[in-house]
């Protein structure tokens, strides 16, 4: 039975598509069920965008672009600041809604609201600071003028695991720079994006600046938009396989692209590490979002002299965590997003065990409804096990050992991915060496959390292109224009 608060929060969410400033049904009348991963039951139904709706959205974004780009940076900044304040006011509702559709515990969802909302505040402060430069050419004959202008209509494709933060870190810089947008949220978790869009609409975001088109037919809807000559940028967060396909689809039109893709993050614990810090950092890096994060620690690379103590302490802590629906007050671990995801995690665990891994805790599918998987620690993991080479996307910590710094670095870099790494050591020089030698875009040194709106988020190798957040994040939505000027003193 739906609780009063649950129904109230669901009723806050518009159930239509947002196109050209209007909430409307799908052009073909189809609807999309949003499933509660804790029970497997339907939370609510919303409009399911068609190909025609997608083309209407790019038309609306294109029509609004010129006027939106001409608005004063201070106007855009104040609109973002107002949105930041309004999301803060609705923080408990956003967190509860996110827990319903995605599964994470409400307390953790509240943390995502704070984190995601900081992108809105950060880019509200950056909007008036977009500048160019003017100077004399080296030969003294001409002047160099460099100016920045918005890229233009942008398509955002966001994942299900961080429904607010993945939207705000794209929407924030787009609004700040004067770009119009089409947001295609994940079919599993569209409700948070719809509520955010409603907030922006209520605050006076002009029609057509933000268009939101949830759909169960992602390729059929986004494909024609990507091929449309009016689109200027594509920003995607999701798997590497899908990102590679989108890059290929974007190549014909040489679209500006930002890609935040998969990860296989190593967490390295050296023999001189503070084990208390390492255990806390490991739990944070592994269990955030039930492990369903591209930044989640995927491989635990631990010095042989401390591996037994580290593994025992991590397993002890994990075994005490409570699995429950995210809206249960004392829940620590919510469900995974769906049954195929749960089965994929369990397959990796079974494969590792078949190749000799030992289960210290977890590792068994629980009985009952929902898509829950217990926090699991594996030791004696074979180097050939799939679990060390594939993104787990679940609360499973496979532990392998090393003897030297060089071996640890080699193990950490032995992957096609390069998003983030974590390292625990009390040797500052070693930490700096790791920063230079690990093939990643981000490094957490003695911490299990690196994400920060004021820092550039992104990876190298198969983990993506571009950066989100920080000073670098706004450049992803700006074109650079050079003007050569004849010497005014000649």
N, C-alpha and C positions, 0 to 999 in steps of 0.2 A: 504494500500500500504506500502511495506517495505521501510523504509528510507535508505539512502545511508550508514549512520553510522551503522545502524542495520545489513544491509547485509554484510558490511565489517567485523564486529565482528563475525557474524555467519560463514563467509568464513575462519576465522582464525582457526576454530575448525576442527580437523580431524573427519571424519564421520565413520571410521572403528573401529574394535577391535584392541587393542594393545596386541600382543602375541609374545613372544620371540623376541622382538625388531622390529617386523614388523606390519604395519597397514594393516589390511585385512578385507574382507567381512565375514559375517557369513557363516558357512559351509553349511547351508541350504538356503542361499540367502534371508532370511527374514530381514525386516527392522522395525525400531521402530520410530514412530512419536513423536516428542517432542512438547508439546502443550503450547501455551502462555496462562497462567491462567487469564490474563486481558481481553482477547478477546475470548478464547475458540478455536482459530484457530491454525493451524500447523505452527510452526516456521521453522522446518527442519526435516529431517529423517536421522537416523543413522543405522548402523548395529546392529542387534538384536541377541545376542549370543545364541548359542544352547548348549545342553549338551556336544556335542563333542568339542565345542570351550572351554568350561570350563575345560574339561580334558586336552586339549592341553595347557591351561594356567598353570595348576598345574604341568604338565610335564616340561614346560619351566622354571617355578620357581624352581623346584627341580634340574634341570640341571645346573642352574646358581648359586645355593646356595653355594657350596663349594668354588668356586673362589671368589664370592662376600664376603663371610665371611673372606677370607684371605686378603682382601684389607686393607691398612693402615687406621686406624681411622682418620688420618689427611686428607687423600684423600676424605673420605666420608664427613668429616666436610666441606671441601672446596667446594665440590659439592653442599651441602645444602646451604652454604653461597652464592654461585653463583645463586642458584635458588631463594633465598630470594631477591637478588638484581634484578633479572630478573622479578619476580612477581611484585616488586615495580614499575619497568618501565612500566609494562602492567596493572597497578592497575585500571586505568579508563576502560580499555577494559574488564578486569575480572568483574568489578562491573556492567557494562552495560549488559554483557552476563548473569550474575546471575540474574539481574532484569528481563531480558526477559524470562528466563525459570522458575524462581521461583516466581517472582511477587513483591518482596520487592522493596521499593524506591531506586533509584540509590545511594542517599546519605547514606542510611543505608547499602546497599551492599558494598559501599566503606569502611565502618567501618568493615565489615566482612573480606574484603581483608586484611586490616591492622591486624586484630585479627588473622586470619588464617595464615597469613604469619609469624607472630611472633612465631608460633610453628616451622616453618622451621628454623628461626634464633636460637631459644632456643635450639633445638636439634643439630644444627650445633655446638653449643658451648659445648654441653654435649658429643658429640661423642668421643673426645680424653680423656674424664674423666672417662670412664668406668674402674673401678679398682677392684681388689680382696684384699686379705690380707694374711699375713704370720705371724705366731706366734708360741709360745711354748705351748704345751698342759699343762693343769693345773698340771698334775703329773710330768711334766718335762721330760718325757721319749721320747716323739715323737714331731714332728712339724706338724702344721696345715697349709695347703695351701688351700686357697679358691680362685677360679677363676671364671670369668663370660664368657659365650660364647652365641652367638645368638641362639634364639629359633629355627629359621629356617623358611621355607616357611609358610607364613601367609595369611589368607583370611580375607579381610576387606569388610564388608557390611555396606554401609553408607546411611543415610536418605536424603530426599529431602530438608529439611528446611535450612541447612547451607552447601551448596554444596562444598564450598572451605574448610572451617574450619574443617568439619568432616573428610575430606580426609587428610588434612595436619597434624592433630594431631595423625593420625595413620601412615601415610607415613613417617613423620619426624623421630620418634624414630626407625622405622624399618630400614630406611637407615642408621641412626646413629650407630646402633648396628650390621649391616651386615645381616639383614634378607631380603629375597626376598618376593615378594608380589603379590597377586591377588586382585584387587580392583573391586568390583561389586557396582557401584553407583546406586542410586535410578533411576528407569525408568523415573520418571517425570523430573529429573534434572541431566542428565548425561553430559551435554555439558561443564560445568565448570571443571569437573574431566578430561575430554578428553583434554581440553586446558592445564591444569596443567601437564598432562602426556606428552604432546607435548613439553612443556618447559623443562622438565627433560630429555627427549630424546635428544633435541637439545643441552643440556649442557653436554652430554656424559654419561648419566646413562647407564651402560652396558645392553645388550639385556637380557631379561628374568628376570631382577631384579624387574621391575614393569610391571605387565600385567593388562590391563583394559578391562572388559567384561560387558558393559551395556546389559541388557536383560529385556524383558517383562515376561520372564518365570523363575522367581527367584528361586523357589523351585526346579524346574527340572534341573537348571544349578548348583546351589550351593550344592544341596543334594549330588550328586556323589563326589564333591570335598571334602566335609566334611567327607565322608566315605573313602576317598583315604588315604592310608597309608603314602603318601609323605607329607601330610599337617601336620603341627605341632602346629598351633595356629589359633584361630578364634577370631576376634574382631568385635563386632556388636554394632551399635547405632540405636535405634528404639524403637518400642513399647514393653511393657513387655510381651504381649502374644506371639509375634514372638520370643523374646529373650528366653522365657521359652522353646519353641519348639526347638530352636537351641541348648540350653543346653542339652536337652534330646537327640538330634541327635548327640551331641558331646560326650556323656557319654560312648558309646561303645569303643571309641578309647582313652578316657580320654584326650581329647584335652585340651591344655591350652586355656582358654577363658577369654575375657574381655567383659563385657556387660554394656553398658550405656543405661538404659531403661527409662520407663515412669516416670512422676512426678505428684505431686499434691501439688505444693508449697503453703504454707501459707505465707501471709504477715500480720504481726501483728503490729498494731499501738497502743501504750500505751498512757495513759492519759497525761504523761509528755513529749510526743514526740514533736519535732519541726515539726509543721504541714506543713510548707513550704517544709522541707526535705522529709517528708512522702509523700506528694503529688507528688513531683518530682520523688522520688524513686518508687512510685506505678506506675506512667506512664511508667517509664523505664522498670520496671520488668514485666508489663503487656503487653505493646505494642511492645516490641522488636519482630521483625519478624511477626507483626500482631497477636501476641500471640501464634504463631505456634512454640513454643520452649518448650523443657522439663523443662527448668528453669523458664518458665513464671509463674508469680504469679497467682495461680488458685483460691485461697480463701482469701478474705480480712477480717481479724479478727480484729475488731476495737473496742477500749474501748467505752462503751456507752456514755461517757461524750463528746467525740470528733467525734462520728460517723456521726452526721448530717453535721457538717462543712466539715469533710473529704470527705464524699460522694458527697456533693454539689460541692466542688471545683474540685474533680476528674471528675465529670460529665460535669462541665462547660468546662474544658480543652478538654475533649474527644469530646464534641459536635462541637468544632471549627476545628477539624482536617479534612483535605481534602482527600477523597478517590479518587484515580486515578491510572491509569497504572503507574508502578514504574518508567518508563522512563520520565514521565512528571516532569519538574523541581521542581514544588512546591508540589508534592505529599507527603502526610504524611503516608497514609495507602494504601497499595496495596491490591490485591485480595488474597483470600485464594487459596490453591493449586489446588483444583478441586471442582466440584459440590457436590459430596458425603460429602466432608469435610464441606462445607458450610451448607448443610442440617443437618449434625450432630450437628453443633454449634447451629443452629436455633432450633432444637428439644430440646436441653438442656434449652434454654431460654424459649421456650413455656411451657416446663414442670415446670420450676420454677415459671412462672407467674400463671399457673394453680393452683399451691399450695400456692399462696398468695404473691409472690414477686411483687415489684413495679418497673417499668421501669423509671429511671431518664433521660436516653437518649438512643437512638438507639433502638435495638430490632426488627427492621422490615427489611425484605428482600428488598433491593433496586431494582429498575427497571433498565433495560439495560443489556448489555452483560457483560461477565466476572463473576468471582466468588467472588464478593465483599460482605463483611459483615460490618455493621457500628460499630464503637466503642460503647459499651453498658455498662451501670452501672445498677445493680439491688440491691435494698435494701429489707429489710423485707423477706429475703430468708429463707425458711423452712429448718431446719436441715436435713430433709429427702430428700430434692431435689437432683436429680441425679447430678446437676451441681456442688455440693460440693464434690462429691465422684468420678466423672469421670474427666479425663484430658480434658479440654475444647478445647485447640488448636485453639483459636480464640480470638478476641479482646473484651472479655466479663469479667466484674469485678463484681462478686457477693459479697455483703457485709453482714457479720453477726457481732453481737456485743458480748462483754463479760464484766464481772465486776471485775474479779480478775486475777492475774498473773497465778495462778494454773489453772483456767478455760481456759485461753488462751492457755497454754501449752497442756492441755488435748484436746482441739479442734484441735490444730495444729498436734498433734501426732495421731489423730483418722483417720488413713489412712494406707493402705498397703504400700504406697510409702514413700521414705525417701531420696529424692535427695537434695533439697535445701529448706531453709526457709529464710524469710526476717523479720527483726524486727526493729522497730523505737522506741527508748527510749533514754533519756538523762542520765539514771542511769547506770553507768559502771558496778556496781555489778550485776544489773539485766541482763545486756548483757552477762556477764560471766556465770550467772546461766543458761541463755537460751542456751549458747554454750554447756553446759554439759547436759541439760535436753531434748532439742529438738532432735528427732530421725531422723537426717538428716546427710548427708555427707558434706554439706556446709551450711554456714550461712552468709547472708549479713546483717551486723549490721549498720544501718543508711545509707544503700546504696541499690539501686535496681539492681546492677550489681556485680556479683561475678566472672565471667569467666575471667581467666588470664592464659596465657601459662606457667607462672612461678609457678602456683599453681596446686595442685592435684585436678582434676575434677572428680567427681563420687559420687555415693550415696550408701545407705544401704537398707535393706529390699527388696522390689520388684523393687527398682530403679537400681539394678545392682550389678556388681562385678568388682573390679579393679579400677584403676585410670588412667586418661590421663592428660598429662602435668606435670610440676614440676619435681623435682628430682625423684619422684615416677614413673612418666610415662615411663621412659626408662627401669625400672626394669621389666615392663610387657613384654619386648622383649628379656630378658636375662635369661638363665638357670644358676643355681649355681652349681658348681662342687667342691667337697671337695676331697683333696688328703692328705692322712695320710702318713707322712714321718718318717722313723726311725730316732732316735736321731743321728744327724751327728757327735756329740762329743763323742758318746759312743765308 
